[in-house]
Amino acid sequence: MDPQRLKDAYQKLQSLDDRMTHKVRPRAGGALVRPSPDQLEQSLRELAVYTVELKEVVQELFLAFASKPNPAS
């Protein structure tokens, strides 16, 4: 396992959480009004960005676990 790569992946995950989780988390109690098509499109874009970045972080985690430690670290 490469601890530096693992640390970097964790930092990416934290950054993603700070930037995006509040945008994709369901609202408590649900919506009182129906969203407009533009609002739905924006929400879909945000969810797509979140999903792709999360996939990249998970991929980096797998690589960190499969890699040997960097001798420089």
C-alpha positions as CSV (number, residue, x, y, z in Angstrom):
1,M,0.0,0.0,0.0
2,D,1.2,3.5,-0.9
3,P,0.4,5.7,2.2
4,Q,1.0,9.0,0.3
5,R,-1.3,8.0,-2.5
6,L,-3.9,6.9,0.1
7,K,-3.6,10.3,1.8
8,D,-4.0,12.2,-1.5
9,A,-7.1,10.2,-2.3
10,Y,-8.6,10.9,1.1
11,Q,-7.9,14.6,0.6
12,K,-9.7,14.5,-2.8
13,L,-12.6,12.8,-1.1
14,Q,-12.8,15.5,1.6
15,S,-12.6,18.2,-1.0
16,L,-15.5,16.6,-3.0
17,D,-17.5,16.3,0.2
18,D,-16.9,20.0,1.1
19,R,-17.8,21.2,-2.4
20,M,-20.6,19.0,-3.6
21,T,-22.3,16.9,-1.0
22,H,-24.7,19.6,0.1
23,K,-25.8,20.0,-3.5
24,V,-26.7,16.4,-4.0
25,R,-28.1,15.5,-0.6
26,P,-31.9,15.1,-0.6
27,R,-33.7,17.8,1.2
28,A,-35.4,16.9,4.5
29,G,-39.2,16.7,4.1
30,G,-39.1,16.7,0.3
31,A,-39.9,19.5,-2.1
32,L,-43.0,21.6,-1.7
33,V,-43.0,22.7,-5.3
34,R,-42.1,21.0,-8.5
35,P,-38.7,22.1,-9.8
36,S,-38.5,23.7,-13.2
37,P,-36.8,22.0,-16.1
38,D,-33.8,24.3,-15.7
39,Q,-33.5,23.4,-12.0
40,L,-33.7,19.7,-12.8
41,E,-31.0,20.1,-15.4
42,Q,-28.8,21.9,-13.0
43,S,-29.3,19.2,-10.3
44,L,-28.6,16.5,-12.9
45,R,-25.3,18.2,-13.9
46,E,-24.3,18.5,-10.2
47,L,-25.1,14.8,-9.6
48,A,-23.1,13.9,-12.7
49,V,-20.0,15.9,-11.5
50,Y,-20.3,14.3,-8.1
51,T,-20.6,10.8,-9.5
52,V,-17.6,11.1,-11.8
53,E,-15.4,12.7,-9.2
54,L,-16.4,10.0,-6.6
55,K,-15.5,7.3,-9.2
56,E,-12.1,8.9,-9.7
57,V,-11.5,8.9,-5.9
58,V,-12.5,5.2,-5.5
59,Q,-10.2,4.3,-8.4
60,E,-7.4,6.2,-6.8
61,L,-8.1,4.3,-3.5
62,F,-7.8,1.0,-5.3
63,L,-4.5,2.0,-6.9
64,A,-3.2,3.2,-3.5
65,F,-4.0,-0.1,-1.9
66,A,-2.5,-2.0,-4.9
67,S,0.7,0.1,-5.1
68,K,3.9,-0.3,-3.3
69,P,5.1,2.6,-1.1
70,N,7.1,5.2,-2.9
71,P,10.7,4.9,-1.7
72,A,11.0,8.7,-1.4
73,S,8.2,8.8,1.2
